[in-house]
Structures are given as C-alpha cells and as structure tokens.
C-alpha cells in the first residue's frame, strides 16, 4: 500500500506541473519623459543625451562652502538641467561626457530658479549619493536639440529655448569685462567687428523685445580662437564687403502678458 501511494502521489505531482500555467512576467515601466517629470512623484528613471556640461566651481557663503556643477540633458520631449553638488562632484563629473547618453535614477526633483532657467521646464534634477548613472546607446534620443539660427529668426523661437548663433559684434556696452557663472572671465573690449559664436544661449523677452541671455551652460568663441571655422570666415567676409553698410533694428514681438501696454518706439542702430 505504501509503494502504491508513493507512485500515485508521484504521478499526481507530475500532472499538476504539466497543467500549471506559466507565471506572467512583470512588465517593467519604461523611462519617464523629461516633460512628464513633476514634483508630485518620486522614483522612476529618465533617459537623456548630455548637451552641455559646466566646469566644477567652488562656492562660499557666510560659514558654508562647497562645490557644484550642472549639465543639460535632452530627450524627444524636452531639455532639463541636472545639478550635482557636494562631495560627489568629482566622481560624477568624470562619468558625464557631452554627447553621450545615460539613464538616471534615484534622483530628486527641485523647482529651478526662474532667473537661471535653461529650458521651458520649471523643474530640474538633483543627483545625490544614492543616484544611479548608467551609460546607454541612446539610439532613441535626438542627436542635436540646440538649433543654430539667424538673428532675425529669434522672434519666432519659443521663450527659454536654447539656441546657437554666429554673429558680428556690432557694439559693446559700458561693462567691458564680465565673469560667467562658469567662473570663466571674458574680456569684450576691442571686439567690435569681430565674429562670435554663442552656444546654448537662452531666448528671453522683456517688454516686447526678444534677446539672448547667457546661462551656466553658454559658451562663447571668437573667430580669432577658431581660425578654421568656415561659417565665421564667411560671415567676416560678408561684414567687410557688405555688412558695414547695413541698417539694423531691435527684435520686436507683440506684447503677450499685458496687451494694453503701449509699444516701445522703434530704435534703429546705424
């Protein structure tokens, strides 16, 4: 009887295993789009291509001091600033390369300072000691998000969008030397008539007039620093043969926030 029971039990277990349905695998959620990152959620992960990276800079305020750097990532939906501060700066700085793609997880969200916004988003990411950074192929991510435009096209560009621009320096204001937030000093004296390429400048608007504003990720290059740049060489040639006789005006747009505001008088640069 015992042997019979053992054999019967064996075949019963075999039958149960044959009839068992496979347990469905849990489907992992995909990366969150940058435009969908919000302050109301925690966790998840994002994919992005690095467009620009600032140097590490030291800061000191009263009794506090530290290090900080930032970089901009982009996917097919938006661009976003990522901030790294504290003791992890050096280790993360070496991992991040401009043009490469990464997966970021275990980050914190932070409302960015409107004065230093580098995209149309109001949120930036903050990496911490528990954050994970994994390099990915990024075939699904855009190759180039920042667009190179002409000055006249800035009127049609959305506010806070980053653009590239190559232009002639026509006039320089009273401040001849300034320091960018990347800690690099730039001298502007005697640069009138020189050609300059501005990378990652933010489009802003004040009282109906469009302008470009430098951010922590803006880079300036003069023609004398890039003697083999074909675009700069062509623009300088145009300036010397034709541009000197041209007349220019400010970039005006229709008022949006206060429709009843009187338009500013036209001011031409001659």
Residue pairs with C-beta under 8 A, 6 or more apart in sequence:
29 44
31 44
31 45
31 46
31 47
31 75
31 103
32 44
32 45
32 46
33 46
33 75
33 76
33 77
33 78
34 46
34 48
34 73
34 74
34 75
34 77
34 78
34 79
34 80
34 121
35 77
35 78
35 121
36 77
37 46
37 80
37 109
37 121
37 123
37 125
38 109
38 123
39 109
39 111
39 123
41 109
43 105
43 106
44 105
45 103
45 104
45 105
45 132
46 73
46 75
46 80
46 103
46 104
46 105
46 107
46 125
47 75
47 101
47 102
47 103
47 104
47 136
47 138
47 140
47 141
48 73
48 74
48 75
48 80
48 101
48 102
48 104
48 141
49 73
49 74
49 75
49 99
49 100
49 101
49 138
49 141
49 142
49 143
49 145
50 71
50 72
50 73
50 96
50 97
50 98
50 99
50 100
50 101
50 102
51 71
51 72
51 73
51 74
51 79
51 98
51 145
51 146
51 162
51 200
51 217
52 71
52 72
52 98
52 199
52 200
52 217
52 219
53 69
53 70
53 71
53 72
53 93
53 96
53 97
53 98
53 217
54 69
54 70
54 71
54 181
54 182
54 216
54 217
55 69
55 182
55 183
55 184
56 67
56 68
56 69
56 89
56 90
56 93
57 67
57 68
57 69
57 181
57 182
57 183
58 65
58 66
58 67
59 65
59 66
59 67
59 68
66 85
66 86
67 85
67 86
67 89
67 90
68 83
68 84
68 85
68 89
69 84
69 89
69 93
70 81
70 82
70 83
70 84
70 124
70 216
70 217
71 81
71 82
71 84
71 96
71 98
71 217
72 79
72 80
72 81
72 82
72 118
72 119
72 162
72 200
72 217
73 79
73 80
73 82
73 102
73 104
74 80
74 141
74 142
74 145
75 141
75 142
76 140
76 141
76 142
78 119
78 120
78 121
79 118
79 119
79 120
79 121
79 145
79 162
80 119
80 121
80 123
80 124
80 125
81 112
81 117
81 118
81 119
81 124
81 125
82 104
82 107
82 124
82 125
82 126
82 127
83 110
83 124
83 125
83 126
83 127
84 92
84 93
84 126
84 127
85 126
88 127
88 128
88 129
92 127
92 133
95 133
95 135
96 102
96 133
100 135
100 138
101 135
101 136
101 137
101 138
101 141
102 133
102 134
102 135
102 136
102 138
103 132
103 133
103 134
103 135
103 136
104 125
104 127
104 131
104 132
104 133
105 131
105 132
106 128
106 130
106 131
106 132
107 125
107 126
107 127
107 128
107 131
108 125
108 126
108 128
109 123
109 124
109 125
109 126
110 123
110 124
110 125
110 126
111 122
111 123
111 124
112 121
112 122
112 123
112 124
114 122
116 181
116 215
116 216
117 160
117 202
117 215
118 160
118 162
118 200
118 202
118 215
118 216
118 217
119 160
119 161
119 162
120 158
120 159
120 160
120 161
127 133
145 162
146 162
146 163
146 164
146 199
146 200
147 161
147 163
147 164
148 163
148 164
148 165
148 166
149 157
149 163
149 164
149 165
150 165
151 165
151 167
151 251
152 251
154 163
154 203
154 210
154 212
154 251
155 210
155 251
155 252
155 253
157 163
157 203
157 210
158 203
159 203
159 204
159 205
160 202
160 203
160 204
161 202
161 203
162 200
162 201
162 202
162 203
162 215
162 217
163 200
163 201
163 203
163 212
164 197
164 198
164 199
164 200
164 201
165 197
165 198
165 201
165 212
166 195
166 196
166 197
166 198
166 231
166 232
166 235
167 195
167 196
167 198
167 235
168 193
168 194
168 195
168 196
168 235
168 236
168 239
168 243
169 188
169 191
169 192
169 193
169 194
169 195
169 196
170 192
170 248
170 269
171 192
171 269
172 188
172 189
172 191
172 192
175 188
176 187
176 188
176 189
177 185
177 186
177 187
177 188
177 189
178 185
178 186
178 188
179 185
179 186
180 186
180 214
180 216
180 218
181 214
181 215
181 216
182 216
186 220
191 222
193 239
194 222
194 223
194 224
195 222
195 223
195 232
195 235
195 236
195 239
196 220
196 221
196 222
196 223
197 220
197 221
197 222
197 226
197 229
197 231
197 232
198 212
198 214
198 218
198 219
198 220
199 218
199 219
199 220
199 221
200 215
200 217
200 218
200 219
201 212
201 213
201 214
201 215
201 218
202 212
202 213
202 214
202 215
202 218
203 210
203 211
203 212
203 213
204 210
204 211
204 212
204 213
205 211
205 253
205 256
207 255
207 261
207 264
208 252
208 253
208 254
208 255
208 261
208 263
208 264
209 250
209 251
209 252
209 253
209 264
210 251
210 252
210 253
211 251
223 229
223 232
223 233
223 236
226 232
247 268
247 269
247 270
248 268
248 269
249 266
249 267
249 268
249 269
250 266
250 267
250 269
252 263
252 264
252 266
255 261
255 263
